[in-house]
């Protein structure tokens, strides 16, 4: 079965100061458990804020290293989910369910892309 990476993009400056609500975490936990039992969820994790990150850039034969935060970036990758689904449509349906666990004040976008195999 093909594998898909769902990149979870958030607007870091718009996230609640206290992080996700306990209710959101409970809904996510239930969904992740269901996805694991269904054999769809292979791995998932959230990422630390960009203030704790580093960018390594290569251009014109030169490397540059920049420590966060990255002020020019509004939308950042806040986490990921590695899914194994029968097809793209199934991966998208699971991703939609993940997004629906969030309260209305969240702004979250997931980019679902198939991994190249072989």
PyMOL commands that set and color helices and strands:
alter all, ss='L'
color gray80, all
select helices_A, chain A and resi 12-14+22-37+50-52+88-100
alter helices_A, ss='H'
color red, helices_A
select strands_A, chain A and resi 3-11+41-46+54-59+62-67+75-84+108-114
alter strands_A, ss='S'
color yellow, strands_A
deselect
rebuild
show_as cartoon
